[in-house]
Amino acid sequence: MSLLVWSIIVSFYNMFSIKFLPKFIIWSMNINKEHRKIVEEISLLKKEQSKISIVKEFAKHTKLQRKINKLNEQLKNHVRENSSKNLKIKFISQVSLYVFSVVLNLLFIYYNYNKTVLIELPSNWFLPLSWLVRWPTSQVDTMSFMFWYSVTNCVAKVATNNIL
C-alpha cells in the first residue's frame, strides 16, 4: 500500500486505541456474575414487594425492604471496590497504549522521514507555505511525509473526539 494509506491507518489506529480500548477494558471488567446476581435479586424482591400490600402485610413488606436495603448496601460496596480496581486498570492500559503509540509513531517516522508522499503537487496550492509542505525534503512541488502525517494525526484526533 502507498504511504498515504499507511499513514492514515496508523493515525486512526493510534487515536482509536487510545480512546476506545481503555473504555472497552473497563466495560468488560465491570460486568461480572456477582454484580448481575445482586441486581437481579434486588429486582425480584422489588417485584415481590410491589405485590404485597403494606397495610395488610406490614411485617412481610418490612422484611423484604430490609433484604432489599441489605442487597443495595452489598451492591454499593461491590461498586466501590470495583471502581478503584477499574481506575488502576484504566490508568495502566492508557499508559501502555500511549507508550505503544509513541513507539509506533517513532518507528513509522524513522523509516519514512525523508520520503515524499505526493509528487507533482501544483505549486500555487500552498504558495506562501510551500517550504513547510515539502520539509524536510528539498524537492519542489512535493508533499513530504512529515507534513502529511501531521495532517492525518490532526484529522484523526478531531474525528475520534467527535465520535467518542
Buried (B, 14 or more C-beta within 10 A) or exposed (E): EEBBEBBBEBBBEBBBBBBBBBEEBBEEEEEEEEBEEBEEBBEEBEEBBEEBEEEEEEEBBEEBBEBBEEBEEBBEEBEEEBEEEBEEBBEEBBEEBEEEBEEBBEEBBEEBEEEBBBEEBEEEEBEEEBEEBBEEBEEEBBBBBBBBBBBBBEBBBEBBEEEE
